Amino acid sequence: MRQSSVIARRVAAASVSLVVAAGAAACGPEDNDAKSAGGDSTPHKGGTLTVLNSNPQQDFDPARLYTSGGGNVPSLVFRTLTTRNRENGEAGAEVVPDLATDTGRPNKDATVWTYTLKEGLKYEDGTSITSADVKYGIERSFAPELSGGAPYLRDWLVGAADYQGPYKDKKGLTAIETPDERTIVFHLNKPEGEFPYLATQTQFTPVPKDKDTGTKYEEHPVSSGPYKVVKNENDGERLTLERNTHWSASTDSERKAYPDKIDVRSGLDSSVINQRLSASQGVDAAAVTTDTNLGPAELAKVTGDKELAARVGTGHFGYTNYLAFNPKIKPFDNVKVRQAISYAIDRSSVVNAAGGSSLAEPATTFLPDQKSFGHTPYDHFPAGAAGNSAKARELLKETGYPNGLTITLTHSNAKDFETSPEIATAIQDALKKAGITVKLQGLEENDYSDRIHNVKTEPGFFLAHWGADWPSGGPFLAPIFDGRQIVKDGANFNTGLLDDKSVNTEIDAINKLTDLDAAAQRWGALDKKIGEQALTVPLFHPVYKRLYGEAVKNVVISDWTGVLDISQVAVK
């Protein structure tokens, strides 16, 4: 989990970046006759869906992608053993079968997981998908030249820690068995009740060994999904997908595959994307974005226009923005100082700094406010809407700071409305009311990331955020609070340097549970217990607000991703 966390954080940060309108003007391209579908809201097959994005779909190889639930564009081409449930809201946070007949069959202690592939699965060339292909797809993800994907399997699979992939080690992983063409068995180092969530990652995509072209595979990966890649320009900047005629809906109840063609155009300025979606001219009438939110200024404009407001998708993703303490540095080694800061926080001003209540929701729990995470409401240090400065001053007096104290808050200079100057200033103003003088230390994004994730350089007080690899408390709490995940000579995410035996033991106990609802309740209870130590101050959870074209139908936004699922979209 340690290695995965840095990428997860970056992916989540990119996903929720809130963009302020820059006022740039642009016209949509004129190479499509897409028109509004008028009053007919029934989704039909046909047409071209255009995807307008800021970030290119780089490394379009299932081994190299780091996704949650299989990703958005990737899941049109890559099917995995399991996938996310493609439904709105809470129901969409469930894991469901994809290539497999079920979500996996564990042995008694969840150290062995067995899957059976569905019958009739085909690649784009009509050849059959086998369990050996799934095994090979996983093995190639261990190759150093194809790194970038979720590294959990290196930690979880027996004997996989030093495996270098099939190009160097032809024997493969003995921890993965394929007794026949439809059965695949995984042997794990320790109980992992959430293995079905991991099996949604693109590393579980089948890859036919005889079609593997190594680092060039991304140019034309062999499709197991409803669409195949017919063009990949400039490392994912322009992707053209067309129907995989050998894909069968009878084996895939999750992807609707309405459009005939998917045209992904990336490298666009965020303000241009939102203007094109707003104008909805030509090809842009049948367009969506998978990575660009409305910013505060843009949202204000959209809210005042009924037609535009009706074309805004709203979603929630498992993500928390928070204040972090390093208890090894004074005065944060004193729990009452940490409590005082917790009481003094003005979450209303923080939410306003993050773009307002439409784009951010106040948080008093570390786990996001969703059932799948096991969210258990608590507020150990109630600050109200505007902060409880009186209680904060009282605690400071008890700790020997009757006249207040001066501290430094480290933040990023990136304009992300999360760890950026706007949020830092709101914190500074709130703590001043409690007699706490806050000096701001802004760092460029790379310096900021390197510093806060290094045990040797971690500041005493800084802004941080965390996003989930899948909708559960496990990948949320373990990297931040499991003492065994403290990394002294690498990227560390246990910012509070907590190594509490009772916490570590409970994490292990929950990981053994294969009843995910029961596990969720335990994660929520653990979150509440850890919260008493005031090692973090939860600030807010972001809200996604994204425009889509006027001809777009069948908008589905789940709590797994928080954004429009293009596998469900129709444009006719």
ZAKELUM-50570 format. One record per residue (C-alpha): x, y, z; residue in three letters; chain. Coordinates in nm, 3 decimals. Layout:
REM ZAKELUM-50570
> px,py,pz,aa,ch
> X,Y,Z,Ala,A
...
END
This chain:
REM ZAKELUM-50570
> px,py,pz,aa,ch
> 0.000,0.000,0.000,Met,A
> 0.285,0.239,0.067,Arg,A
> 0.397,0.254,-0.293,Gln,A
> 0.045,0.277,-0.425,Ser,A
> -0.046,0.563,-0.201,Ser,A
> 0.167,0.825,-0.369,Val,A
> 0.006,0.756,-0.704,Ile,A
> -0.339,0.733,-0.552,Ala,A
> -0.292,1.072,-0.395,Arg,A
> -0.180,1.224,-0.721,Arg,A
> -0.460,1.064,-0.918,Val,A
> -0.720,1.180,-0.668,Ala,A
> -0.574,1.528,-0.657,Ala,A
> -0.590,1.554,-1.034,Ala,A
> -0.945,1.423,-1.033,Ser,A
> -1.080,1.685,-0.799,Val,A
> -0.883,1.986,-0.916,Ser,A
> -1.126,2.276,-0.916,Leu,A
> -1.071,2.507,-1.209,Val,A
> -1.143,2.880,-1.210,Val,A
> -1.269,3.011,-1.542,Ala,A
> -0.999,3.198,-1.730,Ala,A
> -1.238,3.366,-1.968,Gly,A
> -1.077,3.213,-2.277,Ala,A
> -1.297,3.174,-2.582,Ala,A
> -1.303,2.884,-2.825,Ala,A
> -1.532,2.735,-3.086,Cys,A
> -1.602,2.366,-3.113,Gly,A
> -1.456,2.171,-3.406,Pro,A
> -1.663,2.133,-3.720,Glu,A
> -1.597,1.768,-3.803,Asp,A
> -1.923,1.623,-3.674,Asn,A
> -2.291,1.682,-3.728,Asp,A
> -2.392,1.606,-3.368,Ala,A
> -2.720,1.775,-3.281,Lys,A
> -2.939,1.789,-2.975,Ser,A
> -3.161,1.487,-2.944,Ala,A
> -3.453,1.705,-2.849,Gly,A
> -3.721,1.576,-2.616,Gly,A
> -3.654,1.203,-2.659,Asp,A
> -3.473,1.097,-2.342,Ser,A
> -3.454,0.728,-2.432,Thr,A
> -3.094,0.615,-2.492,Pro,A
> -3.029,0.457,-2.832,His,A
> -2.727,0.293,-2.993,Lys,A
> -2.521,0.488,-3.244,Gly,A
> -2.337,0.816,-3.288,Gly,A
> -2.002,0.940,-3.163,Thr,A
> -1.927,1.035,-2.804,Leu,A
> -1.654,1.298,-2.771,Thr,A
> -1.449,1.318,-2.451,Val,A
> -1.284,1.655,-2.381,Leu,A
> -1.007,1.627,-2.122,Asn,A
> -0.717,1.822,-1.979,Ser,A
> -0.491,1.526,-1.911,Asn,A
> -0.387,1.281,-2.185,Pro,A
> -0.470,0.913,-2.132,Gln,A
> -0.101,0.826,-2.108,Gln,A
> 0.038,0.476,-2.066,Asp,A
> -0.270,0.308,-2.215,Phe,A
> -0.145,-0.033,-2.111,Asp,A
> -0.340,-0.224,-1.844,Pro,A
> -0.017,-0.303,-1.661,Ala,A
> 0.078,0.064,-1.625,Arg,A
> -0.255,0.226,-1.542,Leu,A
> -0.346,0.319,-1.186,Tyr,A
> -0.724,0.328,-1.174,Thr,A
> -1.010,0.295,-0.930,Ser,A
> -1.270,0.039,-1.034,Gly,A
> -1.103,-0.006,-1.373,Gly,A
> -1.102,0.360,-1.466,Gly,A
> -1.335,0.548,-1.699,Asn,A
> -1.195,0.543,-2.054,Val,A
> -0.979,0.234,-1.981,Pro,A
> -1.279,0.025,-1.875,Ser,A
> -1.425,0.062,-2.225,Leu,A
> -1.133,-0.149,-2.355,Val,A
> -1.012,-0.345,-2.054,Phe,A
> -1.235,-0.587,-1.864,Arg,A
> -1.119,-0.725,-1.530,Thr,A
> -1.219,-1.008,-1.298,Leu,A
> -1.448,-0.773,-1.106,Thr,A
> -1.560,-0.415,-1.163,Thr,A
> -1.757,-0.135,-1.003,Arg,A
> -2.135,-0.145,-1.010,Asn,A
> -2.247,0.101,-1.279,Arg,A
> -2.534,0.260,-1.087,Glu,A
> -2.605,0.601,-0.940,Asn,A
> -2.502,0.697,-0.590,Gly,A
> -2.451,0.452,-0.305,Glu,A
> -2.535,0.141,-0.510,Ala,A
> -2.247,0.228,-0.742,Gly,A
> -1.992,0.177,-0.463,Ala,A
> -2.042,-0.200,-0.473,Glu,A
> -1.801,-0.442,-0.639,Val,A
> -1.961,-0.681,-0.891,Val,A
> -1.844,-0.959,-1.127,Pro,A
> -1.699,-0.868,-1.467,Asp,A
> -1.503,-1.140,-1.648,Leu,A
> -1.564,-1.369,-1.352,Ala,A
> -1.888,-1.539,-1.258,Thr,A
> -1.880,-1.389,-0.909,Asp,A
> -1.668,-1.155,-0.695,Thr,A
> -1.442,-1.438,-0.582,Gly,A
> -1.457,-1.737,-0.352,Arg,A
> -1.223,-1.713,-0.051,Pro,A
> -1.098,-1.994,0.168,Asn,A
> -1.175,-1.980,0.541,Lys,A
> -0.912,-1.720,0.630,Asp,A
> -0.924,-1.519,0.301,Ala,A
> -0.568,-1.612,0.202,Thr,A
> -0.676,-1.802,-0.110,Val,A
> -0.918,-1.655,-0.366,Trp,A
> -1.065,-1.854,-0.656,Thr,A
> -1.236,-1.713,-0.967,Tyr,A
> -1.412,-1.880,-1.258,Thr,A
> -1.433,-1.700,-1.592,Leu,A
> -1.766,-1.668,-1.770,Lys,A
> -1.823,-1.877,-2.080,Glu,A
> -1.803,-1.718,-2.424,Gly,A
> -1.553,-1.439,-2.346,Leu,A
> -1.376,-1.314,-2.660,Lys,A
> -1.100,-1.072,-2.758,Tyr,A
> -1.143,-0.825,-3.044,Glu,A
> -0.997,-1.083,-3.288,Asp,A
> -1.251,-1.346,-3.186,Gly,A
> -1.012,-1.568,-2.989,Thr,A
> -1.116,-1.692,-2.646,Ser,A
> -1.009,-1.528,-2.320,Ile,A
> -0.851,-1.777,-2.080,Thr,A
> -0.741,-1.781,-1.719,Ser,A
> -0.380,-1.809,-1.841,Ala,A
> -0.427,-1.471,-2.012,Asp,A
> -0.537,-1.312,-1.685,Val,A
> -0.237,-1.464,-1.508,Lys,A
> -0.002,-1.337,-1.779,Tyr,A
> -0.159,-0.990,-1.770,Gly,A
> -0.088,-0.971,-1.397,Ile,A
> 0.266,-1.106,-1.435,Glu,A
> 0.366,-0.849,-1.697,Arg,A
> 0.256,-0.571,-1.459,Ser,A
> 0.557,-0.670,-1.243,Phe,A
> 0.802,-0.588,-1.525,Ala,A
> 1.004,-0.274,-1.436,Pro,A
> 0.952,-0.129,-1.783,Glu,A
> 0.573,-0.151,-1.734,Leu,A
> 0.557,-0.006,-1.384,Ser,A
> 0.295,0.245,-1.272,Gly,A
> -0.002,0.029,-1.180,Gly,A
> -0.132,-0.059,-0.835,Ala,A
> 0.148,-0.249,-0.652,Pro,A
> -0.070,-0.427,-0.395,Tyr,A
> -0.009,-0.765,-0.557,Leu,A
> 0.364,-0.737,-0.496,Arg,A
> 0.284,-0.717,-0.124,Asp,A
> -0.010,-0.956,-0.117,Trp,A
> 0.091,-1.250,-0.340,Leu,A
> 0.309,-1.525,-0.195,Val,A
> 0.666,-1.497,-0.324,Gly,A
> 0.596,-1.191,-0.541,Ala,A
> 0.807,-0.928,-0.360,Ala,A
> 1.112,-0.968,-0.587,Asp,A
> 0.944,-1.092,-0.906,Tyr,A
> 1.058,-0.898,-1.216,Gln,A
> 0.792,-0.999,-1.467,Gly,A
> 0.774,-1.260,-1.747,Pro,A
> 1.033,-1.096,-1.973,Tyr,A
> 1.308,-1.171,-1.717,Lys,A
> 1.151,-1.462,-1.530,Asp,A
> 0.981,-1.708,-1.765,Lys,A
> 0.862,-1.929,-1.478,Lys,A
> 0.599,-1.681,-1.372,Gly,A
> 0.429,-1.643,-1.036,Leu,A
> 0.360,-1.970,-0.856,Thr,A
> 0.115,-1.781,-0.632,Ala,A
> -0.128,-1.768,-0.928,Ile,A
> -0.259,-2.105,-1.045,Glu,A
> -0.466,-2.179,-1.356,Thr,A
> -0.582,-2.543,-1.324,Pro,A
> -0.798,-2.506,-1.635,Asp,A
> -0.888,-2.244,-1.896,Glu,A
> -1.161,-2.087,-1.685,Arg,A
> -1.021,-2.111,-1.330,Thr,A
> -0.766,-1.885,-1.163,Ile,A
> -0.650,-1.913,-0.800,Val,A
> -0.457,-1.654,-0.597,Phe,A
> -0.247,-1.741,-0.290,His,A
> -0.189,-1.448,-0.054,Leu,A
> 0.065,-1.378,0.221,Asn,A
> -0.205,-1.266,0.461,Lys,A
> -0.584,-1.247,0.485,Pro,A
> -0.732,-0.988,0.249,Glu,A
> -1.109,-0.971,0.259,Gly,A
> -1.106,-0.682,0.013,Glu,A
> -0.937,-0.877,-0.267,Phe,A
> -1.253,-0.838,-0.484,Pro,A
> -1.192,-0.460,-0.481,Tyr,A
> -0.833,-0.505,-0.594,Leu,A
> -0.950,-0.732,-0.878,Ala,A
> -1.113,-0.425,-1.038,Thr,A
> -0.769,-0.275,-1.115,Gln,A
> -0.658,-0.291,-1.479,Thr,A
> -0.369,-0.523,-1.389,Gln,A
> -0.635,-0.799,-1.384,Phe,A
> -0.702,-0.744,-1.756,Thr,A
> -0.631,-1.053,-1.971,Pro,A
> -0.341,-1.013,-2.215,Val,A
> -0.275,-1.280,-2.484,Pro,A
> 0.094,-1.364,-2.456,Lys,A
> 0.143,-1.400,-2.832,Asp,A
> 0.010,-1.046,-2.886,Lys,A
> 0.222,-0.880,-2.618,Asp,A
> 0.454,-0.618,-2.771,Thr,A
> 0.602,-0.498,-2.444,Gly,A
> 0.626,-0.119,-2.410,Thr,A
> 0.453,-0.078,-2.749,Lys,A
> 0.145,-0.271,-2.636,Tyr,A
> -0.026,0.053,-2.534,Glu,A
> -0.045,0.158,-2.899,Glu,A
> -0.288,-0.126,-2.971,His,A
> -0.382,-0.326,-2.664,Pro,A
> -0.601,-0.626,-2.744,Val,A
> -0.953,-0.538,-2.632,Ser,A
> -1.164,-0.751,-2.401,Ser,A
> -1.425,-0.476,-2.363,Gly,A
> -1.694,-0.324,-2.587,Pro,A
> -1.450,-0.094,-2.771,Tyr,A
> -1.110,-0.140,-2.936,Lys,A
> -0.834,0.113,-2.994,Val,A
> -0.805,0.207,-3.360,Val,A
> -0.581,0.511,-3.309,Lys,A
> -0.355,0.634,-3.027,Asn,A
> -0.181,0.964,-3.105,Glu,A
> 0.083,1.146,-2.898,Asn,A
> 0.080,0.903,-2.606,Asp,A
> -0.293,0.914,-2.538,Gly,A
> -0.359,1.276,-2.635,Glu,A
> -0.602,1.159,-2.905,Arg,A
> -0.764,0.818,-2.868,Leu,A
> -1.013,0.680,-3.115,Thr,A
> -1.219,0.383,-3.004,Leu,A
> -1.461,0.183,-3.218,Glu,A
> -1.682,-0.116,-3.145,Arg,A
> -1.529,-0.452,-3.064,Asn,A
> -1.767,-0.670,-3.263,Thr,A
> -1.671,-0.980,-3.063,His,A
> -1.779,-0.826,-2.733,Trp,A
> -2.112,-0.964,-2.618,Ser,A
> -2.352,-0.789,-2.386,Ala,A
> -2.463,-1.134,-2.269,Ser,A
> -2.131,-1.164,-2.082,Thr,A
> -2.123,-0.801,-1.966,Asp,A
> -2.417,-0.657,-1.774,Ser,A
> -2.226,-0.346,-1.666,Glu,A
> -2.124,-0.161,-1.984,Arg,A
> -2.404,-0.031,-2.205,Lys,A
> -2.184,0.055,-2.509,Ala,A
> -2.439,0.282,-2.676,Tyr,A
> -2.215,0.497,-2.903,Pro,A
> -2.057,0.349,-3.215,Asp,A
> -1.740,0.549,-3.162,Lys,A
> -1.554,0.722,-2.876,Ile,A
> -1.328,1.016,-2.963,Asp,A
> -1.102,1.120,-2.671,Val,A
> -0.933,1.460,-2.714,Arg,A
> -0.692,1.569,-2.443,Ser,A
> -0.438,1.839,-2.366,Gly,A
> -0.710,2.104,-2.358,Leu,A
> -0.727,2.402,-2.125,Asp,A
> -0.986,2.348,-1.853,Ser,A
> -1.167,2.674,-1.918,Ser,A
> -1.189,2.587,-2.288,Val,A
> -1.339,2.248,-2.207,Ile,A
> -1.609,2.402,-1.992,Asn,A
> -1.685,2.671,-2.251,Gln,A
> -1.718,2.413,-2.526,Arg,A
> -1.948,2.197,-2.315,Leu,A
> -2.150,2.503,-2.222,Ser,A
> -2.193,2.615,-2.585,Ala,A
> -2.264,2.256,-2.694,Ser,A
> -2.204,2.332,-3.062,Gln,A
> -2.140,2.070,-3.330,Gly,A
> -1.946,1.774,-3.196,Val,A
> -1.957,1.924,-2.848,Asp,A
> -2.330,1.861,-2.816,Ala,A
> -2.239,1.494,-2.774,Ala,A
> -1.941,1.556,-2.548,Ala,A
> -1.843,1.492,-2.185,Val,A
> -1.534,1.535,-1.971,Thr,A
> -1.386,1.281,-1.734,Thr,A
> -1.135,1.508,-1.560,Asp,A
> -1.249,1.871,-1.556,Thr,A
> -1.467,2.025,-1.286,Asn,A
> -1.650,2.354,-1.287,Leu,A
> -1.466,2.611,-1.080,Gly,A
> -1.634,2.863,-0.845,Pro,A
> -1.665,3.140,-1.105,Ala,A
> -1.792,2.904,-1.373,Glu,A
> -2.038,2.742,-1.136,Leu,A
> -2.185,3.079,-1.045,Ala,A
> -2.251,3.147,-1.413,Lys,A
> -2.398,2.803,-1.474,Val,A
> -2.626,2.819,-1.170,Thr,A
> -2.795,3.125,-1.313,Gly,A
> -2.882,2.949,-1.638,Asp,A
> -3.155,2.683,-1.608,Lys,A
> -3.057,2.508,-1.929,Glu,A
> -2.691,2.482,-1.824,Leu,A
> -2.777,2.391,-1.466,Ala,A
> -2.975,2.093,-1.598,Ala,A
> -2.656,1.969,-1.767,Arg,A
> -2.438,1.957,-1.457,Val,A
> -2.360,1.619,-1.306,Gly,A
> -2.294,1.619,-0.931,Thr,A
> -2.097,1.344,-0.760,Gly,A
> -1.898,1.246,-0.453,His,A
> -1.573,1.050,-0.437,Phe,A
> -1.401,0.906,-0.131,Gly,A
> -1.165,1.193,-0.060,Tyr,A
> -1.074,1.401,0.244,Thr,A
> -0.883,1.726,0.279,Asn,A
> -0.730,1.770,0.622,Tyr,A
> -0.471,1.932,0.847,Leu,A
> -0.188,1.702,0.955,Ala,A
> 0.033,1.719,1.264,Phe,A
> 0.378,1.577,1.323,Asn,A
> 0.365,1.492,1.696,Pro,A
> 0.743,1.458,1.707,Lys,A
> 0.776,1.836,1.668,Ile,A
> 0.689,2.084,1.942,Lys,A
> 0.435,2.210,2.030,Pro,A
> 0.236,1.945,1.839,Phe,A
> 0.371,1.673,2.068,Asp,A
> 0.114,1.800,2.319,Asn,A
> -0.229,1.653,2.243,Val,A
> -0.402,1.955,2.398,Lys,A
> -0.233,2.186,2.148,Val,A
> -0.362,1.965,1.868,Arg,A
> -0.707,1.969,2.028,Gln,A
> -0.698,2.346,2.061,Ala,A
> -0.631,2.384,1.689,Ile,A
> -0.909,2.137,1.617,Ser,A
> -1.154,2.347,1.818,Tyr,A
> -1.039,2.672,1.657,Ala,A
> -1.100,2.567,1.294,Ile,A
> -1.361,2.769,1.107,Asp,A
> -1.490,2.516,0.855,Arg,A
> -1.727,2.768,0.697,Ser,A
> -1.437,2.987,0.588,Ser,A
> -1.241,2.681,0.472,Val,A
> -1.535,2.563,0.262,Val,A
> -1.568,2.912,0.111,Asn,A
> -1.196,2.909,0.029,Ala,A
> -1.245,2.574,-0.145,Ala,A
> -1.509,2.723,-0.376,Gly,A
> -1.820,2.730,-0.159,Gly,A
> -2.071,2.478,-0.031,Ser,A
> -2.151,2.357,-0.383,Ser,A
> -1.794,2.234,-0.429,Leu,A
> -1.698,2.132,-0.075,Ala,A
> -1.873,1.979,0.224,Glu,A
> -1.740,2.028,0.581,Pro,A
> -1.584,1.720,0.741,Ala,A
> -1.538,1.622,1.105,Thr,A
> -1.451,1.255,1.032,Thr,A
> -1.147,1.129,0.846,Phe,A
> -1.350,0.871,0.652,Leu,A
> -1.572,1.020,0.380,Pro,A
> -1.944,1.047,0.443,Asp,A
> -2.042,0.732,0.252,Gln,A
> -2.178,0.399,0.366,Lys,A
> -1.921,0.188,0.181,Ser,A
> -1.642,0.344,0.388,Phe,A
> -1.826,0.264,0.709,Gly,A
> -1.872,0.633,0.786,His,A
> -1.951,0.674,1.155,Thr,A
> -2.047,1.031,1.252,Pro,A
> -1.836,1.189,1.523,Tyr,A
> -1.706,1.532,1.618,Asp,A
> -1.462,1.496,1.906,His,A
> -1.372,1.865,1.909,Phe,A
> -1.689,2.050,1.807,Pro,A
> -1.598,2.383,1.656,Ala,A
> -1.939,2.474,1.523,Gly,A
> -1.961,2.649,1.191,Ala,A
> -1.716,2.929,1.277,Ala,A
> -1.475,2.773,1.526,Gly,A
> -1.476,2.757,1.906,Asn,A
> -1.198,3.003,1.991,Ser,A
> -1.294,3.017,2.361,Ala,A
> -1.242,2.642,2.407,Lys,A
> -0.918,2.664,2.211,Ala,A
> -0.784,2.943,2.437,Arg,A
> -0.884,2.742,2.744,Glu,A
> -0.682,2.441,2.627,Leu,A
> -0.381,2.655,2.537,Leu,A
> -0.383,2.803,2.885,Lys,A
> -0.380,2.452,3.031,Glu,A
> -0.073,2.365,2.823,Thr,A
> 0.126,2.671,2.930,Gly,A
> 0.037,2.907,2.648,Tyr,A
> -0.193,3.163,2.819,Pro,A
> -0.085,3.429,2.571,Asn,A
> -0.119,3.205,2.267,Gly,A
> 0.158,3.069,2.047,Leu,A
> 0.315,3.106,1.706,Thr,A
> 0.330,2.815,1.459,Ile,A
> 0.407,2.757,1.090,Thr,A
> 0.163,2.604,0.841,Leu,A
> 0.318,2.444,0.532,Thr,A
> 0.108,2.436,0.215,His,A
> 0.137,2.401,-0.160,Ser,A
> 0.139,2.696,-0.398,Asn,A
> -0.056,2.492,-0.655,Ala,A
> -0.393,2.645,-0.739,Lys,A
> -0.591,2.334,-0.644,Asp,A
> -0.828,2.481,-0.380,Phe,A
> -0.719,2.200,-0.147,Glu,A
> -0.370,2.248,-0.009,Thr,A
> -0.322,2.589,-0.169,Ser,A
> -0.285,2.945,-0.032,Pro,A
> -0.660,3.009,-0.019,Glu,A
> -0.714,2.726,0.229,Ile,A
> -0.401,2.813,0.427,Ala,A
> -0.515,3.174,0.466,Thr,A
> -0.857,3.064,0.593,Ala,A
> -0.682,2.849,0.857,Ile,A
> -0.455,3.139,0.949,Gln,A
> -0.749,3.375,1.002,Asp,A
> -0.945,3.123,1.212,Ala,A
> -0.658,3.039,1.445,Leu,A
> -0.578,3.405,1.499,Lys,A
> -0.911,3.438,1.684,Lys,A
> -0.787,3.177,1.931,Ala,A
> -0.459,3.359,1.994,Gly,A
> -0.259,3.139,1.757,Ile,A
> -0.037,3.324,1.513,Thr,A
> 0.016,3.122,1.196,Val,A
> 0.307,3.188,0.964,Lys,A
> 0.249,3.049,0.615,Leu,A
> 0.515,2.854,0.430,Gln,A
> 0.417,2.798,0.068,Gly,A
> 0.615,2.551,-0.143,Leu,A
> 0.604,2.460,-0.510,Glu,A
> 0.406,2.140,-0.565,Glu,A
> 0.698,1.900,-0.608,Asn,A
> 0.889,2.043,-0.310,Asp,A
> 0.575,2.036,-0.099,Tyr,A
> 0.502,1.673,-0.185,Ser,A
> 0.860,1.562,-0.127,Asp,A
> 0.882,1.738,0.207,Arg,A
> 0.557,1.625,0.368,Ile,A
> 0.608,1.263,0.261,His,A
> 0.956,1.229,0.405,Asn,A
> 0.990,1.136,0.773,Val,A
> 1.316,1.333,0.796,Lys,A
> 1.171,1.657,0.656,Thr,A
> 0.803,1.637,0.751,Glu,A
> 0.691,1.971,0.898,Pro,A
> 0.500,1.998,1.224,Gly,A
> 0.178,2.137,1.075,Phe,A
> 0.066,2.115,0.712,Phe,A
> -0.224,2.074,0.470,Leu,A
> -0.281,1.728,0.323,Ala,A
> -0.539,1.520,0.137,His,A
> -0.618,1.155,0.067,Trp,A
> -0.823,0.970,-0.193,Gly,A
> -0.941,0.609,-0.194,Ala,A
> -0.811,0.336,-0.424,Asp,A
> -1.153,0.177,-0.378,Trp,A
> -1.458,0.269,-0.166,Pro,A
> -1.363,0.113,0.166,Ser,A
> -1.203,0.221,0.491,Gly,A
> -0.904,-0.008,0.433,Gly,A
> -0.709,0.188,0.171,Pro,A
> -0.810,0.504,0.357,Phe,A
> -0.705,0.431,0.714,Leu,A
> -0.419,0.181,0.679,Ala,A
> -0.172,0.397,0.482,Pro,A
> -0.229,0.692,0.718,Ile,A
> -0.249,0.520,1.057,Phe,A
> -0.092,0.171,1.038,Asp,A
> 0.241,0.192,1.220,Gly,A
> 0.388,-0.083,1.005,Arg,A
> 0.346,0.140,0.701,Gln,A
> 0.575,0.413,0.832,Ile,A
> 0.848,0.444,0.571,Val,A
> 1.173,0.590,0.703,Lys,A
> 1.364,0.594,0.376,Asp,A
> 1.095,0.659,0.117,Gly,A
> 0.751,0.807,0.058,Ala,A
> 0.570,0.801,0.394,Asn,A
> 0.199,0.874,0.439,Phe,A
> 0.154,0.795,0.809,Asn,A
> 0.201,1.165,0.879,Thr,A
> 0.113,1.134,1.249,Gly,A
> 0.377,0.857,1.279,Leu,A
> 0.118,0.657,1.470,Leu,A
> 0.231,0.309,1.571,Asp,A
> -0.043,0.194,1.806,Asp,A
> -0.054,-0.183,1.859,Lys,A
> -0.430,-0.182,1.915,Ser,A
> -0.484,0.006,1.586,Val,A
> -0.252,-0.226,1.393,Asn,A
> -0.424,-0.532,1.541,Thr,A
> -0.769,-0.405,1.450,Glu,A
> -0.658,-0.334,1.091,Ile,A
> -0.543,-0.695,1.062,Asp,A
> -0.869,-0.823,1.210,Ala,A
> -1.082,-0.621,0.967,Ile,A
> -0.873,-0.734,0.671,Asn,A
> -0.974,-1.092,0.747,Lys,A
> -1.343,-1.014,0.698,Leu,A
> -1.499,-1.112,0.368,Thr,A
> -1.834,-0.964,0.473,Asp,A
> -1.767,-0.615,0.339,Leu,A
> -2.065,-0.459,0.518,Asp,A
> -1.937,-0.591,0.851,Ala,A
> -1.589,-0.469,0.763,Ala,A
> -1.725,-0.123,0.685,Ala,A
> -1.877,-0.093,1.032,Gln,A
> -1.545,-0.186,1.188,Arg,A
> -1.356,0.069,0.975,Trp,A
> -1.598,0.338,1.090,Gly,A
> -1.549,0.247,1.455,Ala,A
> -1.172,0.249,1.410,Leu,A
> -1.186,0.592,1.247,Asp,A
> -1.373,0.724,1.550,Lys,A
> -1.119,0.572,1.789,Lys,A
> -0.820,0.715,1.603,Ile,A
> -0.988,1.054,1.581,Gly,A
> -0.965,1.094,1.958,Glu,A
> -0.587,1.136,1.926,Gln,A
> -0.627,1.453,1.716,Ala,A
> -0.352,1.355,1.472,Leu,A
> -0.547,1.517,1.190,Thr,A
> -0.814,1.783,1.156,Val,A
> -1.062,1.682,0.882,Pro,A
> -1.161,1.992,0.688,Leu,A
> -1.382,1.907,0.390,Phe,A
> -1.479,1.654,0.126,His,A
> -1.484,1.785,-0.234,Pro,A
> -1.793,1.774,-0.455,Val,A
> -1.767,1.715,-0.829,Tyr,A
> -1.957,1.946,-1.063,Lys,A
> -1.913,1.868,-1.432,Arg,A
> -2.091,1.984,-1.744,Leu,A
> -2.194,1.756,-2.029,Tyr,A
> -2.327,1.825,-2.380,Gly,A
> -2.694,1.876,-2.453,Glu,A
> -2.723,1.555,-2.658,Ala,A
> -2.582,1.335,-2.383,Val,A
> -2.826,1.087,-2.226,Lys,A
> -2.825,0.825,-1.953,Asn,A
> -2.599,1.007,-1.707,Val,A
> -2.488,0.772,-1.428,Val,A
> -2.268,0.898,-1.141,Ile,A
> -2.171,0.650,-0.873,Ser,A
> -2.018,0.706,-0.530,Asp,A
> -1.723,0.492,-0.642,Trp,A
> -1.587,0.750,-0.889,Thr,A
> -1.804,1.055,-0.826,Gly,A
> -1.805,1.138,-1.198,Val,A
> -2.007,1.055,-1.506,Leu,A
> -1.955,0.695,-1.619,Asp,A
> -1.897,0.701,-1.994,Ile,A
> -1.973,0.329,-2.023,Ser,A
> -2.338,0.422,-1.966,Gln,A
> -2.365,0.729,-2.189,Val,A
> -2.578,0.749,-2.504,Ala,A
> -2.574,1.032,-2.759,Val,A
> -2.875,0.939,-2.971,Lys,A
END
